[in-house]
């Protein structure tokens, strides 16, 4: 085998390995940064009204993202996205204060999703819901 042929073969093999390795690194990075494809069909979630006590919260998945249904003291229901508008952390319901706290950077939201303090730039997104026959339908 000629030295030139051997060198070309080794360079081609090294190039193939480099391409495969870079694909293994950059594909997960791309999937992490790329937004999820939106679901075109309307997705509905049914929750029993008794599963949401007064002052309590019920977390669930809605259209591929975390959401929460709360019943404020007095009985009012609110359905919100549970994803913080700052960096996408899942907000935690504080029953005693009737507020949401983002554990990542201490963003604070009211029970209706309005920003009280911290870095979040926008309020939590409201979700449409209906109540019929003891069933809460979100979506």
C-alpha positions as CSV (number, residue, x, y, z in Angstrom):
1,X,0.0,0.0,0.0
2,X,1.3,3.4,-0.9
3,X,2.0,6.0,1.9
4,X,-0.2,8.6,0.2
5,X,-3.1,6.1,0.0
6,X,-2.7,5.1,3.6
7,X,-2.6,8.8,4.7
8,X,-5.8,9.6,2.8
9,X,-7.5,6.6,4.3
10,X,-6.5,7.6,7.9
11,X,-7.5,11.2,7.3
12,X,-10.9,10.0,6.0
13,X,-11.4,7.8,9.0
14,X,-10.4,10.6,11.4
15,X,-12.8,13.0,9.6
16,X,-15.6,10.5,10.0
17,X,-15.0,10.1,13.7
18,X,-14.8,13.9,14.2
19,X,-18.1,14.4,12.4
20,X,-19.8,11.6,14.5
21,X,-18.4,13.1,17.7
22,X,-19.5,16.6,16.9
23,X,-22.9,15.3,16.1
24,X,-23.1,13.6,19.4
25,X,-22.2,16.8,21.2
26,X,-24.3,19.3,19.1
27,X,-27.5,17.4,18.6
28,X,-28.4,17.3,22.3
29,X,-27.5,20.9,22.6
30,X,-29.7,21.8,19.7
31,X,-32.6,19.8,21.1
32,X,-32.2,21.5,24.5
33,X,-32.2,25.0,22.9
34,X,-34.8,24.5,20.2
35,X,-38.4,25.2,21.1
36,X,-40.8,22.3,21.3
37,X,-43.1,21.9,18.3
38,X,-46.5,23.2,19.1
39,X,-49.4,20.8,19.3
40,X,-52.0,21.8,16.7
41,X,-54.9,19.9,18.2
42,X,-56.6,21.4,21.3
43,X,-55.7,19.4,24.3
44,X,-58.0,19.2,27.3
45,X,-57.4,18.0,30.8
46,X,-60.2,16.9,33.2
47,X,-59.7,17.3,36.9
48,X,-62.2,16.4,39.7
49,X,-63.2,19.5,41.6
50,X,-62.7,17.7,44.9
51,X,-59.0,17.2,44.0
52,X,-58.4,20.9,44.5
53,X,-59.2,21.9,48.1
54,X,-59.6,25.5,49.2
55,X,-56.2,27.1,49.3
56,X,-54.7,24.1,47.5
57,X,-53.1,23.5,44.2
58,X,-53.2,20.7,41.7
59,X,-50.2,20.4,39.2
60,X,-50.7,18.7,35.9
61,X,-49.3,18.5,32.4
62,X,-51.0,20.6,29.7
63,X,-49.9,20.6,26.1
64,X,-46.4,19.3,27.0
65,X,-45.8,21.8,29.8
66,X,-46.4,22.0,33.5
67,X,-49.6,23.8,34.6
68,X,-51.4,24.4,37.9
69,X,-55.0,24.8,39.0
70,X,-55.5,26.6,42.3
71,X,-58.5,27.2,44.5
72,X,-58.1,30.4,46.4
73,X,-59.6,30.9,49.9
74,X,-63.1,31.8,49.1
75,X,-63.4,29.2,46.3
76,X,-62.3,31.1,43.2
77,X,-60.5,28.8,40.7
78,X,-57.5,29.9,38.5
79,X,-55.6,27.8,35.9
80,X,-52.1,29.0,35.1
81,X,-48.9,27.8,33.4
82,X,-46.6,26.7,36.1
83,X,-43.5,27.7,34.1
84,X,-41.7,30.8,35.4
85,X,-41.4,33.5,32.7
86,X,-37.8,34.2,33.7
87,X,-35.9,31.0,33.0
88,X,-38.6,28.3,32.8
89,X,-38.4,26.8,36.3
90,X,-41.5,25.3,37.8
91,X,-43.1,27.7,40.3
92,X,-44.2,26.4,43.7
93,X,-47.5,27.2,45.3
94,X,-47.2,28.7,48.9
95,X,-50.5,27.9,50.4
96,X,-50.1,30.0,53.5
97,X,-49.3,33.2,51.5
98,X,-51.4,32.3,48.4
99,X,-48.5,33.2,46.2
100,X,-46.2,31.3,43.7
101,X,-42.4,31.3,44.3
102,X,-39.9,30.4,41.7
103,X,-37.2,28.4,43.4
104,X,-34.5,29.3,40.8
105,X,-34.2,33.1,41.4
106,X,-36.9,33.9,44.0
107,X,-39.4,35.3,41.5
108,X,-42.7,35.9,43.3
109,X,-46.2,35.8,41.7
110,X,-49.7,36.5,43.1
111,X,-52.3,33.8,43.0
112,X,-53.6,35.1,39.6
113,X,-50.0,35.0,38.2
114,X,-49.1,38.7,38.4
115,X,-45.4,39.4,39.1
116,X,-44.8,40.8,42.6
117,X,-41.0,40.7,42.8
118,X,-37.9,39.2,41.3
119,X,-36.6,38.9,37.7
120,X,-39.7,37.4,35.9
121,X,-40.5,39.8,33.0
122,X,-44.1,38.7,32.5
123,X,-47.0,37.2,34.5
124,X,-47.8,33.5,34.4
125,X,-49.9,32.6,31.4
126,X,-53.6,32.0,32.2
127,X,-55.3,28.9,30.9
128,X,-59.0,28.7,29.9
129,X,-61.1,26.3,31.9
130,X,-64.8,25.4,32.5
131,X,-66.5,23.7,35.4
132,X,-69.4,21.3,34.9
133,X,-70.8,18.5,37.1
134,X,-67.9,18.5,39.5
135,X,-65.3,18.3,36.7
136,X,-62.9,21.1,35.8
137,X,-61.9,21.0,32.2
138,X,-58.7,22.9,31.3
139,X,-58.3,23.8,27.7
